[in-house]
Amino acid sequence: MEYLGTFPAGFTELVKRLIERDTSLQKFLFYDESVIALRSERPLTRLPYLKHLYPLIAWGRAKDLQSAYQLVLHTSFQEALASSAEPNARRSFVVRLFIEGKPAPIIRELHEKLEKAIMEVLGGRPNSERPDLELQLHLRKNQQCYLIVQKGKRSEEELPAGTLPPYLCRLLLELSNPQRDDIFLDPFMGSAALPLERARMGPYQMIFAGDIKT
């Protein structure tokens, strides 16, 4: 299966090494400063150092939204889309467009063609209010284009102000080359995001963490 992961800018080489270590990687399809696409022999659900991990339905190069639509419409994406949905289930869906991560207007004629092609696979109808699946067509400044699928509405844990998200903690900890005999010290732990993530990673010898407020 093919997947697309997102991560904070600047960690590309580290993320590549971690994916090679942790997955049944067949090959990297493409990557840049904050996204990476890969083909895996086994299904993936999440990787702790990625912000998001999506099934990748179609991908290629496109210079603008019109050519992005055309790329997907002329790609055999149906099999990949069918494998990401529950079998024999009629799924409602919505297709949203993004340029450099920001919402973009649709091209109605091409959008309707894409929706029709998706309906033939999913059996359901477009529903922008409460879709079972959200398909996102992205176009980036390097002309990389891809279609990903998100199941239902993504809910993200709301973190206290100033707290590092778990995926960023994992990336920072992986940079330290953790070992099983580590003595981990965090004298300014704040919300304890880093020591808690180090504990989840295991194994280690000891973790010391504290703060003036604790």
N, C-alpha and C positions, 0 to 999 in steps of 0.2 A: 504494500500500500504506500501511497505518497502522502506526505504531510508538510505543512508549513508552520514553522515556529517563529515567535517574535521574542525579542530580548532587548535590553538597553543597549544603546549605541556604544561601540568601543570594545565589545566582548566577543567579536566574531571568531577569532582564532581559538579562544578558550572554549566557546560553545561547540565548535567543530570537534575539538579533542574529546570533550565530554560525551558528545553523541557517538563518536567512534568507540568510546569505552563502554557505553551503557546500552547500546542498541544493536540489533542485527542489521546493521547498515549495509545496504547494497551500493548506494552512491549518493553523493550530494547532487542535487539538480541545479540549484543556483543559490546564491547568498549575497548579502551586502552588509551594510553597517548595522542593521537591526532586524533582518529577517533571514531565515534559512529554510530551504526546501530540501527534503530528503526522501529516498525510497527505502523502506524497511521490509525485511522478510516477514516480520511478525507485527501484528497490530500494536499500536501505541495508544495509551490513554493520556498520560501526562509525563513530563520530564521536569523535575523540581527547579531547574535553572532557567526554564523558559517561562515567559509571562503568559503566553497562550500557545496552544498546539491545536491546529485545525486539520481536518481532512482536506487534501489538495485535490481539486476536481479537474482543473485545466490550467495550463501555464504556457507562456511564450513571450514574444516581444511585440510591442505595439507602440506606435508613435502618438496615438490620441485615442479618445474614447470610442470613436467609430471603428477604428481598426481593432480595438480591444474586444468590442462586441463581435466583430467578424471573426476574430481569432477563436473565440469560444464556440461560436456557431459552426465553425468548420473543423472543430476538434471532436473526436469521439469521446465525449465526456460522460455519456450516459451510464456506462458501466461503473465508472468511479463514483458517480452520484448515487447509483442504485446500491452500491456496497456500503455507503455511508448512512443509508436510511434503513429503518426496520423493514424486513421483508413482508410483503402482502399488506402493508399499511398505507392508507391514503393520507399523505402528509401535505398540509397547507404550507405555503412558503412565501417569502418575500425576497426580492433581489435588490440589493443596494449597491451603489457605485461610489468609489472613493478615488481621489487623485491625491497622492502623497498623504494618505490617511485622513483627508478631509472629504466630507460628503460632496458628491458631484451630481449635477442634473442628468436625468436619463435622456436618451434619444428614443423617442416613443416607438417609432416603427421597429427599430432593432430590438428594443426592450420587449415588445410584445412577441416578437419571433423567439426570443430567448425564453420567455415565460412559457410559450407554447411547447417548446422542446423539453423544458423541465417538467411540465404537466404530464407529458407522455411517459416520463420515468416515474414520477412520484404519485401520479393518480389524483393528487389533490389540486386545489386551485390557489391562485395568489391571494394572500391575506396580509395586508400591511399592519393590521392591528394586533393580532395574536397568532403569529405564524408558528408552526411546529419547527420549521427550519428557516434560518436566515442565510442566504447565499450572498457573498460579498465579492464583487468584481473590483479588483484593485489595479491601479496604474501608477507606477512609481517614476521618479525623474530619470532613472537610468533606462526607461522604456520597458522595464520588466512588468509583465502583466500576469495576473493569476486570479483564479476563481476558487474561493474556499467556502466551506459550509460550517455553520454554527448551529448546533441543535438547541432550539428554544432560546429563551432570553438569558444572556450570560449574567450571572450574579457574582459580584466581586465583593469580598470581605472589605468592610470599611475599617481602615486602620487609623489609630490615633495620630494626630498631627506629629510629623517628625519621625514616624516609625518607618524603618526600612521594610519593604515588602519581602516576603520569604524568598522569592526567586532571586532578588538582588543580593540578599544575605548569602544564599547558596553560591552565587558566582564569586562573591568576595572571599568566601571561605575556601572555595576550590582554588583560588589564586595562591593560597598559603600552603598548598600541597599537604593536606591533612594526613596525619599518621596515627596509628593506633596507640602510640605512647605519648601523644600530645598532652601537655598541660596547658590548657586554654585559659587565658587571663583577659578579662574585660572589666577594668576598674571604672569605666564610664558607661555602663550598660544601657542607661536610659530605660526603654521599654523592654529590654532584654531580648530583642529580636535576634541578634547575632549569637549569643550563647544558647538560646533555645534551638536555633537552626543547627548549631554545631552538635548539640545533643541528639537531634534527629538524625544527623549524618552518621554518628557513631563510626567505629569505636574510638575511645579516647581513654586517657588515664585519669585526668581530673579536669573539672571546669570550675574556675573561680570567677565570680561576677558580682559586681556591686555598684553602688552609686551613692552620691551624697544624700539623696532623698530616700534611700531604702534602709 
